[in-house]
Amino acid sequence: MTKIVNHWIGGKTVEGASGTHGPVTNPATGEVTTKVAFASVDEVDAAVAAAKEAFATWGQSSLAQRTSILFKFRALLDAHRDEIAELITAEHGKVHSDALGEVARGLEIVDLACGINVQLKGELSTQVASRVDVSSLRQPLGVVAGITPFNFPA
């Protein structure tokens, strides 16, 4: 039986209701190894609603709390780098050493995110014009979506 990857919404697995799936094939053999559930409009709406709900807590948490979570995420990536590389190899056909390089690059990006708290201080420029000061404050904005490349997943 082919494995099906369903959705992750609100901290739990949600079985795809659209009835439509996309195949994931082993590039070396052409064999379909997994199917990915395509989301219905209602499932996308539910995911956005769950993200908005989570943002209420995340956006109010301190930089120290968010950074702590990112460091835990980084530790998990590092601890499971070989397993992640195996998944990349199975799904993209890359040799294991190249897949490990992708995981290493992913860890570098997480390292940057772990140190982002020093970049989020904002700034103040005084007297940019006569009796005019300019300040900036960086704050989380909310839910965003991204379309990412399939060939560099880590």
Sequence and secondary structure as in RCSB ss.txt:
>XXXX:A:sequence
MTKIVNHWIGGKTVEGASGTHGPVTNPATGEVTTKVAFASVDEVDAAVAAAKEAFATWGQSSLAQRTSILFKFRA
LLDAHRDEIAELITAEHGKVHSDALGEVARGLEIVDLACGINVQLKGELSTQVASRVDVSSLRQPLGVVAGITPF
NFPA
>XXXX:A:secstr
  EEE EEETTEEE   S  EEEEE TTT  EEEEEE   HHHHHHHHHHHHHHHHHHTTS HHHHHHHHHHHHH
HHHHTHHHHHHHHHHHH   HHHHHHHHHHHHHHHHHHHTGGGGGS EEEEEEETTEEEEE             T
T   
